[in-house]
């Protein structure tokens, strides 16, 4: 072990002085790690060159709200973009925004509002979500149905490679096919390939108005059937969500936004499917309590859903039958929220998920062809590993090659791409 | 080419799937960039993924380079053969494997023609959004390789936003099946990275595409201008006002004349200096509202006349002129150099003017027809390739145009790709470190660089990268 690794904090202080604003991160089980917060390309380069030379493994993070996937267990140092927050360029006439990776999405949304733009994703805690963190995690917002995933909003980025080199991919233009889309590779890569230090996003017009429509539904089947009817309408909803509400059945929520006249027209169509419903709305403001509640859907009581299911829209009902059947047999009533149009479901099990139930769900859902992601401590032992892509071996091999190509010395933690337990 | 290899390949693809007769090789000498032509020794036309994989295995054993080709409509030399390399064409891979109306996707072989897929979707009230001007001939696999665009990408985005999955054959003949259409990739986004890789990562043999609901109401406006600047400014203003039409296309006077003299005649007024085609789609209320606001902008910017078409036949006619513009230019000169660059949409007028100046300085005839809404310029230089001096001036103009666009914050290509054409200009936009990183990504897919060698990345950029070999993958990965 190198001297620096043995007393990393002292080595960092000796090498960088106060420039890294060193703090200590404390995690579960009493684990603590030094956390550095470089500002600017040069500081990122220096830190990564140091880490490579001293064989210190680094996990790039934003504010550290998505560390439950387990990558933190592989590293000795956290490097946060939290202090690197500048807006580099907002061009209202072009509908694009470039900012440093530590900029909070909430602040960016406010910044571009004056120019009549909105950005996506609309995430659960925009003031606590960094641009780089959202990109690295491939984070969705509740508005994905209309605007698409975050990787589709990414026009280009600057990244710090493991050897400290700063490189760019893409640009600031809404259309551009020059060179490889390495930026697409970085989106969702969880900080295992490079550090995103700056990114450019496509923006959308700030809607004149919005409305949230809410209706009750009886069974899971009713809720999904109604959702399908809503999705078949000639409208462009921001979200169609169906979620169970404990003992009182299901709730369906539809969010519409856009021009006043169009939202009015779309609302009339929605009412044809949901004749008994309530509405809330007005001028588009993400601070409105009902929209905040919608955007917070994925994060209940400060926790991400322990189980995410991805499947085809036509197969969502099958997946939920498996979940509800297995939970019923175990006398457990899970909370479920779904985006039927995206064929995405989140499941919360309460305080405790018996390991055998978790394993049964894992086994049955995968056997039925659905993709799963477990997060946090409720992942059953032996359940699908969120860091081991559930893809054919040749695809894992290509991923392995990409990891080694961009980070040959293993400065960053990696996905589990071999078949070792 | 080794006779044993040729015999083995013939055994895989059959007589109809292999061309080595020099006269039949002629059409494969170039893609749409005809000034760069190389006669390939062999063309393969496999029918299935398994045949592609077997061919690639054999070619790997013999160390032969491979240039994948769709319909050969590319305009940047991406499908130009390489000396001693094989052309692998997907032209016989034309099966539609699945159209899933409920889940809104289709799975097709790579050689399916873009317009055929669009036609098939129409019957189900769905649409495949990317619509390159060459859509009558270009293939979905070619669209994937180039991340192709088209007029409607202004609203719907380029090809990459519409690809849900792929089956890829790698450099050594291994099959990567990433075809399941789930909303997010598990692990790294290999599909997203592959789209636009111009045949340098592998050969896509099957493509899963996203389908979108067809718009209930579509209106096309044709705005006629006495001034090209005013047409450009109208587009910038529409963007600035955050209006959302589905397409914004400009044609200049020379293009209008060529179109009106051709079978694509669309009734564009010959006296106009420019026309702006605008398509608005959605529900009735939406179309009415957006079209009204756009009309106000057009009038304020001095449009001489605004024609409107909602009837499908009339719309098709207005679009026919735009879609047929490149073909119509054959009336001006025997050859056409279609440049492709992107600029910030706030600088549209300045850069269009600059392209005109650049061509005027070199005594070249320029016809501008472009995806104005995306800032994607297509300065089309009409020339005769039999005149070496004119060819030299054309290439110099192309370079100067790209330089000007990059200087203004733009990029080298919006939809045609880099291919061979823009290799030198890559260094205008990217640093040596940027290019080295791309080379490393390329080598992760194709360590021997046998797939479309010499395209997309300047060769010396790749030669400069670290020479140490990648560590071998763990053996347990083979399971």
Interface residues (C-beta under 8 A of the other chain):
Chain A: X91 X92 X93 X94 X95 X116 X117 X138 X148 X149 X151 X152 X161 X165 X166 X167 X168 X169 X171 X172 X173 X174 X175 X176 X177 X178 X179 X180 X181 X182 X184 X185 X187 X188 X189 X193 X205 X206 X234 X235 X236 X258 X259 X261 X262 X264 X265 X266 X310 X311 X312 X313 X314 X342 X343 X344 X371 X389 X390 X391 X392 X393 X394 X395 X396 X397 X398 X399 X400 X401 X402 X404 X405 X406 X408 X415 X417 X418 X419 X420
Chain B: X100 X102 X103 X104 X146 X147 X149 X153 X157 X158 X160 X161 X170 X174 X175 X176 X177 X178 X181 X182 X183 X184 X185 X186 X187 X188 X189 X190 X192 X193 X195 X196 X197 X213 X216 X236 X239 X240 X242 X243 X244 X282 X283 X284 X285 X286 X289 X342 X343 X344 X345 X346 X371 X374 X375 X376 X409 X410 X411 X412 X413 X414 X415 X416 X417 X418 X422 X426 X429 X430 X431 X433 X434 X436 X437 X438 X440 X441 X442 X443 X444 X445 X456 X457 X466 X468 X470 X471 X473 X474 X476 X477 X478 X479
